[in-house]
Amino acid sequence: MKKILNNPDSYVDEMLDGLCLAHPHLYAQTQPRVITRAGGTTAGKVGIVTGGGSGHLPIFTGYVGKGLLDGAAIGNVFASPSAEQMATTMKLCDSGAGILRLYGNYGGDVMNFDMAGEMVEIEHNITSTTVLLTDDVASAGPEEADKRRGVAGMVYAFKAAGAKAEEMADLAEVTRIAQKTADNCRSIGMALTPCTIPQSATATFEIAENEMEMGMGIHGEPGIWRDTLKTADEIVDEMVRRLLADMPVTAGERVSVLVNSLGATPPEELYIMYRRVKAAFDALGVEIIMPLIGRYATSMEMAGATITICKLDDEVEALLAAPAHCAFWSV
């Protein structure tokens, strides 16, 4: 796989440099591998931080912005940031109201963020809470939901928690909203091709030209099945069926739906998928509010897509509609 790069070892740092140079009014990098809002903190506002490996833009780094996140710690491609980088992010984003750590359920990230939380509490008296996204239904069954991976559901949690923090709610309230939103998100993905990590220059997995994999993770984790490529409608029907089996919705309820490209899948194909999603929910009598279609959580240049459902109530719907702005999404 060909890539536009200089030295593979400088891939992430040069990407972050470019991001900040392109959007200096949004992003600042005062410490290596730590992105914060360019305008600094707001006194008395809860800080919301995330962290994870590179290769998933806009997640994680891209969602730093007003009405969203305050900071992000960034690791190598598909690798966790260090505990020190996470602790630095928390310190830079603290304005006296505490910090919410909001990120995906991956072992390295959990271990390092837990260490970072202990470090800043002991050394700087910063109080923090944690909400983990576990929205990928393909990664574990309902009886082991706490083992599931966090994927594109993070977008909804970032948005709702960010809006609540902008209201100057306290840490307990921002944490409650983040957890409520996370609990009401379910996602599933499918892949057509692998991607390549710059440092290794090899594909994350192999798949035949005429094959697809259902339930594939965003780092190439094995899915539920691999078989001959299905039609768009067949693919969507199975994805929606699996999501609704895990989180049923009934007539009169409201959801937001995210149809997300894993990198290489073009908007045209995402809209082909969305038309089938919309038909499925129309048949159930379920209203879709603020559908999102595009690249919101990628896996380098992987071809494939994820579908996320976020069940709404009046509170969460209002927070999703609140103003927000980053380089990749504005409301």
C-alpha positions as a Markdown table, in Angstrom:
| # | Residue | x | y | z |
|---|---|---|---|---|
| 1 | Met | 0.0 | 0.0 | 0.0 |
| 2 | Lys | 1.4 | 3.4 | -1.1 |
| 3 | Lys | 1.4 | 6.2 | 1.4 |
| 4 | Ile | 2.3 | 9.9 | 1.3 |
| 5 | Leu | 4.8 | 10.3 | 4.1 |
| 6 | Asn | 8.4 | 11.2 | 4.8 |
| 7 | Asn | 9.8 | 9.1 | 7.7 |
| 8 | Pro | 7.3 | 6.6 | 9.0 |
| 9 | Asp | 8.5 | 7.4 | 12.5 |
| 10 | Ser | 7.5 | 11.0 | 12.1 |
| 11 | Tyr | 4.1 | 10.3 | 10.6 |
| 12 | Val | 2.0 | 11.2 | 13.7 |
| 13 | Asp | 4.1 | 14.3 | 14.7 |
| 14 | Glu | 4.0 | 15.7 | 11.2 |
| 15 | Met | 0.2 | 15.1 | 11.0 |
| 16 | Leu | -0.3 | 16.9 | 14.3 |
| 17 | Asp | 1.9 | 19.8 | 13.1 |
| 18 | Gly | -0.2 | 20.1 | 9.9 |
| 19 | Leu | -3.5 | 19.9 | 11.8 |
| 20 | Cys | -2.5 | 22.8 | 14.1 |
| 21 | Leu | -1.0 | 24.9 | 11.2 |
| 22 | Ala | -4.2 | 24.4 | 9.2 |
| 23 | His | -6.5 | 25.3 | 12.1 |
| 24 | Pro | -4.6 | 27.5 | 14.5 |
| 25 | His | -7.8 | 29.1 | 15.8 |
| 26 | Leu | -9.0 | 25.6 | 16.9 |
| 27 | Tyr | -6.1 | 23.5 | 17.9 |
| 28 | Ala | -2.9 | 24.0 | 20.0 |
| 29 | Gln | 0.0 | 21.7 | 20.8 |
| 30 | Thr | 2.0 | 23.2 | 23.6 |
| 31 | Gln | 3.3 | 19.7 | 24.6 |
| 32 | Pro | 4.2 | 16.9 | 22.2 |
| 33 | Arg | 1.3 | 14.6 | 21.4 |
| 34 | Val | -1.2 | 16.7 | 23.3 |
| 35 | Ile | -3.8 | 18.7 | 21.5 |
| 36 | Thr | -5.9 | 21.3 | 23.4 |
| 37 | Arg | -8.3 | 24.1 | 22.4 |
| 38 | Ala | -6.4 | 27.0 | 21.0 |
| 39 | Gly | -8.2 | 29.5 | 23.2 |
| 40 | Gly | -7.3 | 27.7 | 26.4 |
| 41 | Thr | -9.6 | 26.7 | 29.3 |
| 42 | Thr | -12.8 | 28.4 | 30.5 |
| 43 | Ala | -12.7 | 29.2 | 34.2 |
| 44 | Gly | -15.0 | 26.9 | 36.2 |
| 45 | Lys | -15.9 | 24.6 | 33.3 |
| 46 | Val | -15.5 | 20.9 | 33.5 |
| 47 | Gly | -12.7 | 19.7 | 31.2 |
| 48 | Ile | -13.4 | 16.8 | 28.9 |
| 49 | Val | -10.4 | 14.8 | 27.6 |
| 50 | Thr | -9.9 | 11.8 | 25.5 |
| 51 | Gly | -7.0 | 9.8 | 24.2 |
| 52 | Gly | -6.1 | 7.0 | 21.8 |
| 53 | Gly | -4.0 | 5.9 | 18.9 |
| 54 | Ser | -3.6 | 7.9 | 15.7 |
| 55 | Gly | -5.1 | 6.6 | 12.5 |
| 56 | His | -8.8 | 7.3 | 13.3 |
| 57 | Leu | -9.3 | 11.0 | 12.4 |
| 58 | Pro | -11.5 | 12.8 | 13.3 |
| 59 | Ile | -11.5 | 10.6 | 16.4 |
| 60 | Phe | -9.8 | 11.3 | 18.7 |
| 61 | Thr | -7.9 | 14.5 | 18.1 |
| 62 | Gly | -10.3 | 16.2 | 15.7 |
| 63 | Tyr | -13.2 | 16.6 | 18.2 |
| 64 | Val | -11.3 | 19.1 | 20.3 |
| 65 | Gly | -13.4 | 22.2 | 20.1 |
| 66 | Lys | -16.1 | 24.4 | 21.5 |
| 67 | Gly | -19.1 | 22.3 | 22.6 |
| 68 | Leu | -17.0 | 19.1 | 22.3 |
| 69 | Leu | -13.7 | 18.1 | 23.9 |
| 70 | Asp | -11.1 | 20.2 | 25.7 |
| 71 | Gly | -8.1 | 18.0 | 24.9 |
| 72 | Ala | -6.7 | 14.8 | 23.5 |
| 73 | Ala | -3.6 | 12.7 | 24.1 |
| 74 | Ile | -2.4 | 11.0 | 20.9 |
| 75 | Gly | -0.4 | 7.8 | 20.5 |
| 76 | Asn | 1.2 | 6.2 | 17.5 |
| 77 | Val | -1.0 | 4.7 | 14.9 |
| 78 | Phe | -3.3 | 2.2 | 16.6 |
| 79 | Ala | -1.3 | 2.5 | 19.9 |
| 80 | Ser | -2.2 | 4.1 | 23.2 |
| 81 | Pro | -0.7 | 7.4 | 24.3 |
| 82 | Ser | 1.5 | 7.2 | 27.4 |
| 83 | Ala | 0.2 | 7.8 | 30.9 |
| 84 | Glu | 2.4 | 10.9 | 31.1 |
| 85 | Gln | 0.8 | 12.3 | 27.9 |
| 86 | Met | -2.6 | 11.7 | 29.3 |
| 87 | Ala | -1.7 | 13.3 | 32.6 |
| 88 | Thr | -0.4 | 16.3 | 30.8 |
| 89 | Thr | -3.6 | 16.6 | 28.8 |
| 90 | Met | -5.6 | 16.5 | 32.0 |
| 91 | Lys | -3.5 | 19.2 | 33.6 |
| 92 | Leu | -3.7 | 21.5 | 30.6 |
| 93 | Cys | -7.5 | 21.1 | 30.5 |
| 94 | Asp | -8.2 | 21.6 | 34.2 |
| 95 | Ser | -9.8 | 24.9 | 35.2 |
| 96 | Gly | -10.8 | 23.9 | 38.7 |
| 97 | Ala | -14.0 | 22.0 | 38.0 |
| 98 | Gly | -12.6 | 18.6 | 37.5 |
| 99 | Ile | -11.9 | 16.4 | 34.4 |
| 100 | Leu | -14.0 | 13.8 | 32.6 |
| 101 | Arg | -12.0 | 11.1 | 30.9 |
| 102 | Leu | -14.1 | 10.0 | 27.9 |
| 103 | Tyr | -12.7 | 7.4 | 25.6 |
| 104 | Gly | -13.0 | 3.9 | 24.1 |
| 105 | Asn | -12.6 | 0.6 | 26.0 |
| 106 | Tyr | -9.2 | -0.6 | 24.9 |
| 107 | Gly | -6.8 | -2.2 | 27.4 |
| 108 | Gly | -3.8 | 0.1 | 26.9 |
| 109 | Asp | -5.9 | 3.3 | 27.0 |
| 110 | Val | -7.7 | 2.1 | 30.1 |
| 111 | Met | -4.5 | 1.2 | 31.9 |
| 112 | Asn | -2.7 | 4.5 | 31.0 |
| 113 | Phe | -5.7 | 6.7 | 31.7 |
| 114 | Asp | -6.2 | 5.1 | 35.1 |
| 115 | Met | -2.5 | 5.8 | 35.9 |
| 116 | Ala | -2.8 | 9.3 | 34.7 |
| 117 | Gly | -5.9 | 10.0 | 36.8 |
| 118 | Glu | -4.0 | 8.8 | 39.9 |
| 119 | Met | -1.0 | 10.9 | 39.0 |
| 120 | Val | -2.9 | 14.2 | 38.6 |
| 121 | Glu | -5.0 | 13.6 | 41.7 |
| 122 | Ile | -1.9 | 13.0 | 43.9 |
| 123 | Glu | 0.4 | 15.6 | 42.3 |
| 124 | His | -2.1 | 18.4 | 41.4 |
| 125 | Asn | -5.3 | 17.6 | 43.4 |
| 126 | Ile | -7.3 | 17.3 | 40.2 |
| 127 | Thr | -10.5 | 15.3 | 40.5 |
| 128 | Ser | -11.5 | 13.1 | 37.5 |
| 129 | Thr | -14.1 | 10.7 | 36.4 |
| 130 | Thr | -14.2 | 8.1 | 33.7 |
| 131 | Val | -16.8 | 7.1 | 31.1 |
| 132 | Leu | -15.8 | 4.2 | 28.7 |
| 133 | Leu | -17.5 | 3.7 | 25.3 |
| 134 | Thr | -18.5 | 0.0 | 24.8 |
| 135 | Asp | -20.8 | 0.4 | 21.8 |
| 136 | Asp | -19.4 | -2.3 | 19.4 |
| 137 | Val | -22.0 | -5.1 | 19.6 |
| 138 | Ala | -19.8 | -7.5 | 17.5 |
| 139 | Ser | -17.0 | -7.5 | 20.0 |
| 140 | Ala | -18.8 | -9.3 | 22.9 |
| 141 | Gly | -22.2 | -10.5 | 23.8 |
| 142 | Pro | -24.7 | -8.6 | 26.0 |
| 143 | Glu | -23.7 | -10.7 | 29.0 |
| 144 | Glu | -20.1 | -9.3 | 28.6 |
| 145 | Ala | -21.0 | -5.8 | 27.4 |
| 146 | Asp | -18.3 | -4.4 | 29.6 |
| 147 | Lys | -15.7 | -6.1 | 27.4 |
| 148 | Arg | -16.9 | -4.4 | 24.2 |
| 149 | Arg | -14.8 | -2.0 | 22.2 |
| 150 | Gly | -15.6 | 1.6 | 21.9 |
| 151 | Val | -16.1 | 2.8 | 18.3 |
| 152 | Ala | -18.1 | 5.6 | 16.6 |
| 153 | Gly | -20.5 | 5.9 | 19.6 |
| 154 | Met | -17.8 | 8.2 | 21.0 |
| 155 | Val | -19.0 | 10.9 | 18.6 |
| 156 | Tyr | -22.3 | 11.1 | 20.4 |
| 157 | Ala | -20.8 | 11.0 | 23.8 |
| 158 | Phe | -18.3 | 13.7 | 23.0 |
| 159 | Lys | -21.2 | 15.9 | 21.7 |
| 160 | Ala | -23.6 | 15.4 | 24.5 |
| 161 | Ala | -21.0 | 15.7 | 27.3 |
| 162 | Gly | -19.4 | 18.7 | 25.6 |
| 163 | Ala | -22.7 | 20.6 | 25.4 |
| 164 | Lys | -23.4 | 19.9 | 29.0 |
| 165 | Ala | -20.0 | 21.1 | 30.1 |
| 166 | Glu | -20.6 | 24.4 | 28.1 |
| 167 | Glu | -23.7 | 24.9 | 30.3 |
| 168 | Met | -21.2 | 25.0 | 33.2 |
| 169 | Ala | -22.7 | 21.9 | 34.7 |
| 170 | Asp | -20.7 | 20.2 | 37.4 |
| 171 | Leu | -18.5 | 17.1 | 37.0 |
| 172 | Ala | -21.2 | 14.8 | 38.3 |
| 173 | Glu | -23.7 | 16.1 | 35.8 |
| 174 | Val | -21.3 | 16.0 | 32.8 |
| 175 | Thr | -20.3 | 12.5 | 33.7 |
| 176 | Arg | -24.0 | 11.4 | 34.0 |
| 177 | Ile | -24.8 | 12.7 | 30.6 |
| 178 | Ala | -21.7 | 11.1 | 29.0 |
| 179 | Gln | -22.6 | 7.8 | 30.6 |
| 180 | Lys | -26.3 | 8.0 | 29.6 |
| 181 | Thr | -25.4 | 8.8 | 26.0 |
| 182 | Ala | -22.8 | 6.0 | 25.9 |
| 183 | Asp | -25.3 | 3.5 | 27.4 |
| 184 | Asn | -27.7 | 4.4 | 24.6 |
| 185 | Cys | -25.3 | 3.8 | 21.7 |
| 186 | Arg | -24.8 | 0.7 | 19.7 |
| 187 | Ser | -22.5 | 0.2 | 16.7 |
| 188 | Ile | -21.4 | -2.5 | 14.3 |
| 189 | Gly | -18.9 | -2.4 | 11.4 |
| 190 | Met | -18.1 | -4.2 | 8.2 |
| 191 | Ala | -14.9 | -4.2 | 6.2 |
| 192 | Leu | -13.9 | -4.8 | 2.6 |
| 193 | Thr | -10.2 | -4.1 | 2.7 |
| 194 | Pro | -7.4 | -3.8 | 5.3 |
| 195 | Cys | -5.4 | -0.7 | 6.0 |
| 196 | Thr | -1.6 | -0.3 | 6.4 |
| 197 | Ile | 0.2 | 1.0 | 9.5 |
| 198 | Pro | 3.0 | 3.3 | 8.4 |
| 199 | Gln | 5.7 | 1.9 | 10.7 |
| 200 | Ser | 5.1 | -1.7 | 9.6 |
| 201 | Ala | 4.2 | -1.1 | 5.9 |
| 202 | Thr | 2.1 | -4.2 | 6.0 |
| 203 | Ala | -1.7 | -4.7 | 5.8 |
| 204 | Thr | -3.5 | -5.2 | 9.1 |
| 205 | Phe | -5.2 | -8.4 | 7.7 |
| 206 | Glu | -5.8 | -10.1 | 4.4 |
| 207 | Ile | -9.1 | -10.5 | 2.6 |
| 208 | Ala | -9.9 | -11.7 | -0.9 |
| 209 | Glu | -11.2 | -9.3 | -3.6 |
| 210 | Asn | -14.6 | -10.8 | -3.6 |
| 211 | Glu | -15.0 | -11.0 | 0.2 |
| 212 | Met | -16.3 | -8.9 | 3.1 |
| 213 | Glu | -16.1 | -9.3 | 6.9 |
| 214 | Met | -19.0 | -8.5 | 9.2 |
| 215 | Gly | -18.2 | -7.1 | 12.6 |
| 216 | Met | -14.6 | -6.2 | 11.9 |
| 217 | Gly | -13.0 | -3.9 | 14.5 |
| 218 | Ile | -11.4 | -0.6 | 13.7 |
| 219 | His | -7.9 | -2.0 | 14.2 |
| 220 | Gly | -8.6 | -5.1 | 12.1 |
| 221 | Glu | -9.9 | -7.2 | 15.0 |
| 222 | Pro | -11.7 | -10.3 | 13.7 |
| 223 | Gly | -15.4 | -10.0 | 13.0 |
| 224 | Ile | -18.4 | -12.3 | 13.2 |
| 225 | Trp | -18.1 | -13.9 | 9.7 |
| 226 | Arg | -16.3 | -13.6 | 6.4 |
| 227 | Asp | -18.0 | -14.5 | 3.2 |
| 228 | Thr | -18.7 | -13.4 | -0.4 |
| 229 | Leu | -19.5 | -9.7 | -0.7 |
| 230 | Lys | -23.3 | -9.0 | -0.3 |
| 231 | Thr | -25.4 | -6.3 | -1.8 |
| 232 | Ala | -25.7 | -3.0 | 0.0 |
| 233 | Asp | -29.2 | -3.7 | 1.2 |
| 234 | Glu | -28.3 | -7.2 | 2.5 |
| 235 | Ile | -25.3 | -5.7 | 4.4 |
| 236 | Val | -27.4 | -2.9 | 6.0 |
| 237 | Asp | -30.3 | -5.3 | 6.8 |
| 238 | Glu | -28.0 | -7.5 | 8.8 |
| 239 | Met | -26.2 | -4.6 | 10.5 |
| 240 | Val | -29.5 | -3.0 | 11.6 |
| 241 | Arg | -30.9 | -6.4 | 12.7 |
| 242 | Arg | -27.9 | -7.0 | 14.9 |
| 243 | Leu | -28.1 | -3.5 | 16.4 |
| 244 | Leu | -31.8 | -3.8 | 17.2 |
| 245 | Ala | -31.4 | -7.2 | 18.7 |
| 246 | Asp | -29.1 | -5.7 | 21.2 |
| 247 | Met | -31.0 | -2.4 | 21.8 |
| 248 | Pro | -34.6 | -2.7 | 20.7 |
| 249 | Val | -36.5 | 0.5 | 19.7 |
| 250 | Thr | -40.2 | 0.7 | 19.3 |
| 251 | Ala | -42.7 | 2.9 | 17.4 |
| 252 | Gly | -42.7 | 6.5 | 18.6 |
| 253 | Glu | -39.1 | 6.5 | 19.8 |
| 254 | Arg | -36.4 | 8.7 | 18.4 |
| 255 | Val | -32.8 | 7.9 | 17.4 |
| 256 | Ser | -29.9 | 9.5 | 15.7 |
| 257 | Val | -28.1 | 7.3 | 13.2 |
| 258 | Leu | -24.4 | 7.6 | 12.1 |
| 259 | Val | -23.4 | 5.9 | 8.9 |
| 260 | Asn | -19.6 | 6.2 | 9.0 |
| 261 | Ser | -16.8 | 5.6 | 6.5 |
| 262 | Leu | -13.8 | 3.7 | 7.8 |
| 263 | Gly | -11.7 | 5.7 | 5.5 |
| 264 | Ala | -11.9 | 4.7 | 1.9 |
| 265 | Thr | -15.6 | 4.2 | 1.4 |
| 266 | Pro | -17.0 | 7.2 | -0.5 |
| 267 | Pro | -20.0 | 9.3 | 0.5 |
| 268 | Glu | -22.0 | 7.9 | -2.4 |
| 269 | Glu | -21.9 | 4.4 | -0.9 |
| 270 | Leu | -22.7 | 5.7 | 2.6 |
| 271 | Tyr | -25.9 | 7.4 | 1.2 |
| 272 | Ile | -26.9 | 4.1 | -0.5 |
| 273 | Met | -26.6 | 2.5 | 3.0 |
| 274 | Tyr | -28.5 | 5.3 | 4.7 |
| 275 | Arg | -31.5 | 5.0 | 2.4 |
| 276 | Arg | -31.9 | 1.4 | 3.6 |
| 277 | Val | -31.4 | 2.4 | 7.2 |
| 278 | Lys | -34.1 | 5.0 | 6.9 |
| 279 | Ala | -36.5 | 2.6 | 5.4 |
| 280 | Ala | -35.9 | 0.1 | 8.2 |
| 281 | Phe | -36.7 | 2.7 | 10.9 |
| 282 | Asp | -39.7 | 4.1 | 9.0 |
| 283 | Ala | -41.1 | 0.6 | 8.9 |
| 284 | Leu | -40.8 | 0.5 | 12.7 |
| 285 | Gly | -42.4 | 3.9 | 13.2 |
| 286 | Val | -39.1 | 5.2 | 14.7 |
| 287 | Glu | -38.0 | 8.8 | 13.8 |
| 288 | Ile | -34.4 | 9.5 | 12.9 |
| 289 | Ile | -33.2 | 12.9 | 14.2 |
| 290 | Met | -30.0 | 14.6 | 12.9 |
| 291 | Pro | -28.6 | 11.7 | 10.8 |
| 292 | Leu | -24.8 | 11.8 | 10.4 |
| 293 | Ile | -23.3 | 10.5 | 7.2 |
| 294 | Gly | -19.6 | 10.7 | 6.4 |
| 295 | Arg | -16.1 | 10.2 | 7.9 |
| 296 | Tyr | -16.5 | 10.5 | 11.7 |
| 297 | Ala | -14.3 | 7.7 | 13.0 |
| 298 | Thr | -11.9 | 6.1 | 10.5 |
| 299 | Ser | -9.3 | 3.3 | 10.3 |
| 300 | Met | -6.7 | 4.8 | 8.1 |
| 301 | Glu | -7.6 | 3.9 | 4.5 |
| 302 | Met | -9.7 | 0.8 | 5.3 |
| 303 | Ala | -12.7 | 0.3 | 3.0 |
| 304 | Gly | -15.8 | -0.4 | 5.0 |
| 305 | Ala | -18.4 | 1.3 | 7.2 |
| 306 | Thr | -19.9 | 1.3 | 10.6 |
| 307 | Ile | -23.5 | 2.1 | 11.6 |
| 308 | Thr | -24.2 | 3.6 | 15.0 |
| 309 | Ile | -27.6 | 4.1 | 16.6 |
| 310 | Cys | -28.0 | 6.5 | 19.5 |
| 311 | Lys | -31.4 | 6.3 | 21.3 |
| 312 | Leu | -32.7 | 9.8 | 22.2 |
| 313 | Asp | -34.8 | 11.5 | 24.8 |
| 314 | Asp | -35.6 | 15.2 | 25.1 |
| 315 | Glu | -32.4 | 15.8 | 27.2 |
| 316 | Val | -29.9 | 14.1 | 24.9 |
| 317 | Glu | -31.6 | 15.4 | 21.8 |
| 318 | Ala | -31.3 | 19.0 | 23.0 |
| 319 | Leu | -27.6 | 18.5 | 23.8 |
| 320 | Leu | -26.9 | 17.0 | 20.3 |
| 321 | Ala | -28.5 | 20.1 | 18.8 |
| 322 | Ala | -26.5 | 22.5 | 20.8 |
| 323 | Pro | -23.8 | 24.6 | 19.0 |
| 324 | Ala | -20.4 | 23.0 | 18.6 |
| 325 | His | -17.4 | 23.5 | 16.3 |
| 326 | Cys | -14.3 | 21.7 | 15.4 |
| 327 | Ala | -12.4 | 21.3 | 12.1 |
| 328 | Phe | -14.5 | 18.2 | 11.1 |
| 329 | Trp | -18.0 | 18.9 | 12.4 |
| 330 | Ser | -20.1 | 21.9 | 13.2 |
| 331 | Val | -23.6 | 22.1 | 14.7 |
